[in-house]
Amino acid sequence: MSLLDTGVPAVLLRIDRNPFHHGTLGAVRSLGRAGVDVHVVADCAGSPVGRSRYVRRIHPPPAPGASADEILAVLRRVAGQVGRPAVLIPMDDATAIAAARLRADLAPAYLLPGMPAALPERVADKAGLAAVCATAGIPHPTTLVPDSARAAADDARRLGFPLVAKWSRPWLLPPGSGLRSTLLVHSERGARDLHARTAEAGSPLLLQAYLPPGEDRDWFFHGYADGTGLVRAGGPGRKRLSWPRGAGLTAVGHWTPNAEVVALAERVTDVLGYRGVLDLDFRRCGATGRYHLLDFNPRPGAQFRLFADSAGVDVVRALHLDLTGRPLPEGDPVAGRAFVVENYAPFAALRTAPGGRELAWYARDDRAPGWAMWALWARHVSGRLRQRLGPAAPVPAPRPAPAAPASPASSTSLTDNEKASS
């Protein structure tokens, strides 16, 4: 008998056009292995996700930047094709925000956690999160929101260099703009230049004090807050390797007990009245030892499969169990369990872990996505190299040497090089 109610399918929703989104594959496998029909509403053209044996069907997604009405229309179309109520699982911030606001319109075709409609947007907004942390008494890096290019330069000087620049609502960044959601700034001019692109970015620029990375400083917490607000499943993890290094996604993570991180996650969830899956990022300050909350993602994090406990429950399964009225079994944490994204950390993928290890792409029971990832990754890397190198510079033609006085020998014979070229 399956742990989950196999009569209730799941619909995974993602607007972000990222073919390497291994979190989507993790959700497909987690639910599919339990016998749940999994429908994916995402752009899987060329993505390894579409090769998984556990995908029931792939549906065309809303376009990037789609309005709430457009997202609603797509989900209603998918609901008609699924034919029965389904658990809806947004896999990026834009769809998590839209789903929460559309919850009443999506019922009864979709099951979603009940919480204030504006809450996911409030916590995903970087400026909103700073206010939340101040209210909840949770450490957060000093954050300033300049209202002009000159103020950006002044605020940057006040914070000191390097500093972190973030766009308040990164899900609004236009594709192809070259703008990154987060980056380090090293000068006043850099802050001014970024602020000048505010209209293009679609949300305010935030300048934030920089907390240097270091050994044992980067942590994350994944959990599921049930209907009563109790945080279930998931746990605290330590980021051992990131991509890009020092400021990117988790390439290697370990499930590591940390009571302080758990207490902070439970506090912010309780203060907000948050319900559903959450993914929090923390960085410990080397000077004070305090854990600062950097990000609150109102959806499953890409490495959520790290926290599969002894009962086989992760945050995605916890969501499905809770929304279908099934009890969550009490499993034990698997301390030392590792999660490795093998295209970002290939050597780590060869090492064992005391609590077991899960790879993001390769799985013995679902091999095709792993092989497809390596083929796609090779094309991705070679394309990036070509972009960096650019077109080869034209080689100028050699200038003719001054003519030498004619002689019988020089006018009739060829040098060795001339023979080779002719």
N, C-alpha and C positions, 0 to 999 in steps of 0.2 A: 504493500500500500504506500502511495506517495505521501511525503510529508506535506505537500501543497495540494490545494484543490485544483485538480487538473481540468475540471469543468469550466474554469475561469481563465481565459487567455490573458496574455500581457501584450501591451502595445508600447514599444520603446520609441520615443519621439526625440529627434535631434535636427536642428536647423544648421548647426555648424558644419561646414563642408570640410571635414578633416578625415581623410581616408585612413589615418593611423590612430583613430580613437579606439584604443584597446578596451576602454571602459564599456563601450557598447557591446563588444564581443564578450566581455566578462558577464554582462547581464544576460545576453543570449544563452550562454552556456549554463549559467547558474539556474535559470528557470527551465531551460530545455531539458537539462539532465533530470529535473524533477518531474518531467512529463507534461509541462505546461506548453501550450501552443504559443510561440513567440512571433509577433508581427513587428517588423522594423519599419518605421517611417523616417527614413533618412536617405541621403545620397550615398548609396553603396556602389556606385559605378566604379569599378576597378578596386574597390576596397576589399581587403581580406574578410571583413565581416560577412559579406554576401556569400562567401564560400562555406560558411559553417553549416554543418548537418542539422543544427538545432534551429535554424531559421525556418519558420513556417511559411512566411511570405514577406516580400519587401514591397513597400508602397512609396510612391513619389512624395517627397517632403514639401513643406512650404518653402518658398524662396527665401534666401537670406534677407533679413530686414522686413519680413512679412508682418502685416498688421494683425491685431487680435482677430479681426473678422476673417482674414484669410486663413489663419491657423485654425479657427473654428470650422471653416468650410472644409478644410482638408480632413480634420478629425471626424467630422460627420460623415464624409465620404468613406473613410476607413471603417468607421463603425458599421456602416451598411454592409461592407464587404466581410467584416468579421462575423456579424450576425448575432452576437450575444454580448452582454456586459463584459468589460475587460478592465483589468488594472492598468492605468496609464502611468508610465514612468518616464518623465522628462530626463534627458541626459545632458542638457546644457542649460546655462542660466536663462537664455532667452525663452526657451520653452517652459522652464519651471515657473518663470514669472507669468507667462501667458496662461498656463494651465491653472494656476491659483486664481487668477482673475476670472477665468471662464468656467470655474468649477460648477456653478449652478446651471450654466448653459450646456455643459457636457453630460450632466446626469440625465437619465440613469445609464447612458451608454458606457460611461467610464467611471471607475472607482478611484477617488483621490482622497488624501488625508484632509480633515477639516481644520482650517486655521484661517486667520484674517487674510483676506484676499490680497492685500498690499504687502504682506510680510516678506515673501521671498524677494520682491524688488527692493525692499528696505535694507535687507541684509546683504544682498548682492551688490548694491550700490556702495562703492568704497567710502564715499562721504557719509552715507547713512550708517555704515558700520562703525565709523569713528564715533558718531553720536551714541550709538547703541552701547559701545564699550564704556563711554563716559558715564552713561546712566547705570550700567550694571557694575561699575567699579572693576572692570577687567582691563589689565594693562594693554595699551595700544600705542604704537609709535606716534610721536608728535606729528600732527597732520595739519597742513595749511592749505587753504583754497584761495589762491590769488585771483583778483578780479581784473587784472590788467597785466600786460607784458612787463611793465615797470615793477608792479607789485610782485610778479613772479621772480624777477631778479633780486628784489629786496628780500623776499622770503627765502630764496635759495641761499643768499649770503647769511641770513640769520640761522638757518638750519645747519649750514656747513656742508662741505663736500667730502666724499660723494653723497648724494641724496637720492631718494627713490621718487620717480615721477610715475603717477598712475592716472589713467582716465577713469572718472567716477563710474561710468557705465560702459565697461569694455565691450559688452555684447552689441553696442551700437556702432562700433568702429567699422567703417566701410571696407569691404574686401578690396584688396589691391591697392590700398592707400599707403602701405608701408608703415603705418602706425602700429606700434606694439602696445599691448595693454599695460605693461610695466617695464621700466628701464631705469638704468642708473644715469644720473646727470652729474657732470663734473665741472660745470661752469655756469656763471650767470647768463651768458649768451645762450647756452643750451636750454636753460629754463625759459628765457624769453622766446626763443624760436619755437619751442613746444607750445607755449601759450598762444602763439600766433595761429596755431592750427586747431584751436578749440572748436570753431564752427564746423570744420571738416570732421573732427572726432565725434561730434554729436553730444558731448557731455563735458562738464568742467574738468580742468586739470587739477590734480592734487599733488602737492609736494610733501614728502614724508621723510622724517629722520631715518637715517640708514642704520640698521642693526647688522653688524658684520656677521657673516656665517662663520662656522667653526665646528669642531668636533662636538657632537652631542647637542647641537643647538637647534636643528630643524626637526620639528615634530608635526604630526597631523592627528586628527581624530575623526573617525567615521562612526556614525551611529544612526539609530532609528528611534524617533520619539513617537510613542504610540498615542492612542486616543486620550489617555490620561496624562500625557506629558512625561511618562517614564521613559528614560533613554535605555533602549534595548539593543542587543546585538552590537557589532562593531567593537571599537576599542582604540587605544592610543598606539601610534606607530612612530618609529624613528626613521627619518629620511637619511639613508647612508650615502646615496649618490643621486644627484639631480642632473637634468639635462634641459638647458645648458647648465653647466656647473655653477653652483652657488645661488641660482635664482630661477630654476626651472621646475619642470614636473618631476615626480618621483621616478627615478630609473631603478633604484634598489631601495626597498623599505623592509623593515623588520617590525613585527608585533612585539612591543616592549612595554612592560608594565610601567605606568606613570600616574600615580594617584593625583598629582597636582593638575595635570592636563585633563584628566577625567572630571575633576571637580570644576574646573573652568568651563568645560563643555556643558556640563549639567546646569551650571549657574546661568549661562547665557541663554540656554534653551528654556529654562524655567522663567526667566525674566520676560522673555519675548512671547511665551505661550506657543512656541514653535511646535509643529507636528509634521512628521514625515522624515525623509532621509536627509542627512546633513553631512557636510565635509568641511572641516575646519583646519586651517593652517596656522601653526604657531612658530615663533622663533624666540629662543631663550636669549636674554641679554647677557653678554659676557661679563658686564660690570656689576649688574645687580642680581643676576640669577633668576629674574622674573620672566615668566612666559608671556609674550605679547601675542595677541590674536591679530593675525595679518589678513586673513580672508575667511569669509563665511559663504560657502557654496550650497545653495538650497536644492541639492540633487546628489546622486551618487558620485563620488570621486572616481577617477579612472582606475585607482588601485584598490577599490573596495573589496576585491576578492582576497586580499591579504587577510581580512578578518572573517574567515570561515571557521566557526568554532567547532568544538568536538561533536556537536549535534548536527553539523552540516548547515548551520544557519549563518547567512551573511545579511547585510542591510537590505538588499533587494528581496531576498526571500522573506525577511521579517516584514517588509512592506506588504508583500502579497499575502502572507499569513494573516496579518492584522486586518487588512481590508476585506478579506473573505471570511472573517469571523473565526479563524482557527487559532488555537493557542500557540504561543511561541515556546518551544521546548527550551529548557534551561541547559545550555551547553557551557562548557568550560573554555576559557581563553587558551589559545595555543601559543604560549610565549615562545619567541624564537622563530616562529614561522616567517618565511621570507617571500617577497614578491619581486620579480625581476622583469623588466621590460627589455627583452633580449636585443632589440636593434639599437638601444641606447647603452646597454651594458652587456656586451656579448661575453666577456670573460666571466662576469659574475653569474651568468646563466649556467656556467659549467661547475660552479661550486655548490656543495650541499649546505643545508641549514638544519640545526638541531630540531626545530619544530616542523620541518618539511618546507617545501618550496613550490611556488606556483609561477609558471611563466605566463606572460601577458598574451602571447600569440600561439605558442605550440602546446598541444595537448594530445596525449596518446589516443583519446577517443574522438578527436576532432582535428585531424592533422592538416587538412587542406588550408585553413587560414594561416597556419605557420609557414607553409611553403609559399603561399601567395604573398605573404608579407615580405619575405626576403627578395622576391622578384621585384615587387613594387619599391622596396627600399633601395635596391641597387639603381633603379631608374631615377629615383628621387635624388640620391646622392650624386649621381653622374650629372643630372640636370643642374644641381646647385653648383657643382664644380665648373660647368660650362659658363654659368652666369658670372661666377667670380672671375674666371679667366678672361671672359669676353672674347670678341672676335680677334683673331690674330692680326697684329699690325702688319700692313703691307711692307714688304722688303724693297727698299729703293733699288732701282737698276744701277749697276756699277757705271761709274763715269768712264768714258773711254780714255785710255792712256795716250799721252802725246805720241804722235807718229814718229817713228825712228827713220833715219835715212834709209832709203831703199838699198837692198843688196840682193844679189841673185839668190842667196840662201833664204833670206827672210821673206821674200816675195813668193816663194814656191813651196816652202815647207810649213808644217803645222807643229806647234809644241805638243808635248804629251797631253796637257790639259785640253787643248783644242781638239785633239783626236778623240779624247774621251767624250767631249760634249757633242761632237758631230756624229 
